[in-house]
Amino acid sequence: MAKEILRLEKISKTFPGVQALKQVDFTLNEGEVHCICGENGAGKSTLIKVISGAHQPDAGGKIFFEGAEVDLDPFKAIRLGIQTIYQEHTIFAPLSVTENIFVGMEISSGGVMQFGEMRRRTQEVLDYLNSGIDPDEIVGRLSSGEQKIVEFAKALIFDRKVIILDEPTASFSASEIDNLLETVRKIKQRGIGIIYISHHLDEVFRIADRITVFRDGEFVITSDVSDIDEPQLIRYMVGRDASAFYSREYLQAGEVVLRAEGLSGNGVSDISFELRRGEVLGFAGMVGSGRSELMTLLFGGVPKVRGKLWVLGEEADIKRPSDAIRHRMCYITEDRQSSGLFLIHAIARNTIIAGLDRGQKPFFTPKHEERIADGYIEKLGTKAPNSTVAVGSLSGGNQQKVVLAKWFNTEGEIYIFDEPTRGIDVGAKQEIYQLMMGLLREGKAIIMVSSDTPEVISMSDRIIVMKEGRIAGELPRERVTEENVLELSIGGKKI
C-alpha cells in the first residue's frame, strides 16, 4: 500500500466576502499523481496555495507532512520539499535558463559561484526532459511552452518530495504535452507525490492515479481514475451533462468587416483573408505556427512590413493598438494577466481603461467607474463582491470576464479572441462561448485562436490553419474535422 506523504484535514479559507474553502480534506501518497478538478472558483488554486504556504488556513484545520503536523509558510514548504509550479510563468526573463533555475539557490565553493556545475546540472535535467533547450539561452526569448519546461526543470533539479503542477500544459504543443506527461510518469516512480491541476480532461485521464473534485469550495469526491469516466467527472464538476459543451448555433454571415491582403511582419508572411459579421473565423495550428503573432500584427502591437488592411470598409493604417481601438477592434490576448489586465487595480479601473482610446472621458470619478463596472459584473455574471476589489484576487474565469467587460465598454465591432478559455474550467468555458454567441447576434465579428482543437472546430464557421508563419489552408464548415486540421497543421498539405 502506498505511503501517505501529505494530509489536509478540515481546511477552510475565508477572504473578504468569499469563503474559498469549506472544511475540505485531501491526501497525497508517495509515487502517485493526484489530479484536482473543478471549475474556476471551486477552490483548487486556494488549496495549492495553502499547501505551498502562500495562504494560511482558517483556525481549526490541520496539515500533516510525512506524518507530522506542520504549519506551512513558503520557506518551510520549500525546505520540506514542496515545489509549486503555478499556471502563470514565474521567471526572470532577462536571465539565462541556468540562472533562472538556480536563482536564490546558487552553488558556491569558498565564496566562488560554481557556474559550470550549475550549467552541467541544468543540461542534465533538460536532457532528461528531452527539451532541446540551451542552458545559456535567455528565458525571455523562449516560447511560452519552453518557459514552462524551465520551471518544471527547476522543480526536478532539487530533491523535492511533492511537486504541484497548476495547468502546466496551458501553452504546450501536442508533442510538448506528451513529453511532460512522460516525465511525470518517470518522476513519480522515484516516490515523488504529484498534485496535478488541469482543465484538459484528456490529460487528467492519461496521467492520474486518483482524482479529487471540488465545487464551490467544497469537497465533492475522490475516486481512483479507473472508477470514473469523463461524463461523470464533468457532472461532478459542474452539475450538468457533457453534451452541454461545444455546441452553438450558426448565423447568416453578413458584410465583410475586416480584410487582410498580403500582410507580413512579426514572423508571418503573405497573410490574406476576410472576416464577416456574424461569424467566428477560427485560426488553428501548432504552437509557434504564427497565430498569436498575426493577431498582434493585426492589432498594431508591431508594425507591418508590407500588405494592406481594410477595416469596416476603409483602408486602415494601424501602427499601434490605439489605432486599432479607434477602428472598433478589440483584442482579448492569450496572456490575460500580463497583457490583458492590471492585476493590482480594481475591476472598475480595468473596465474603463480601453474606452479612453475611444474618446470616453479621461477622468471619471471613482463612483462613475464603479457604476459602469458594476453593470458589467451583473451582465456577465462575474463572481466578485463588488467592482472595487483587485482583479488579481479573482479566479481565472472571472478575470477573463473583466477582460471582456473592458472591451465591451469600447463598443467594438471586431473581436479577436486569442486562447479565450486558456486555463479556464469547463463551466466557465460555456459562459465565455455564450458571451461570444451574444456578440454574433449583435452583428459583431469574431476571430478566434485556440490550441484546443475540439473547441476551435465546434466554435468556428471557417478555420484558417497556419504553419511556420503562413496560411497552410482554409477549411469551410463542412470540411472541418480534427483530421483535416491536424493534416494542415503538421504537414501543410492543401486540402
Buried (B, 14 or more C-beta within 10 A) or exposed (E): EEEBBBBBBBBBBEEEEBBBBBBBEBBBBBBBBBBBBBBBBBBBBBBBBBBBBBBEBBEEBEBBBBEEEBEBEEEEBBEBBBBBBBBBBEBEEEBBBBBBBBEEEEEEEEEEEBBEEBBEBBBBBBEBBBBEBBBEBBBEEBBBBBBBBBBBBBBBBBEBBBBBBBBBBBBBBBEBBBBBBEBBEEBBEEBBBBBBBBBBBEBBBBBBBBBBBBBBBBBBBBBEBEEBEEEBBBEBBBEEEBEEBBEBEEBEBEEBBBBBBEBBBBBBBBBEBBBBBBBBBBBBBBBBBBBBBBBBBBBBBBEBEEBBBBBBEEEBEBEEBBBBBBBBBBBBBBBBBEEBBEBEEBBBBBBBBBBBBBEBEEEBEEEEBBEBBBBBBEBBEBBBEEBBBBBEBBBBBBBBBBBBBBBBBBEBBBBBBBBBBBBBBBBBBBBBBEBBBEBBEEEBBBBBBBBBBEBBBBBBBBBBBBBBBBBBBBBEEEEBEEEBBBBBBBEBEEB
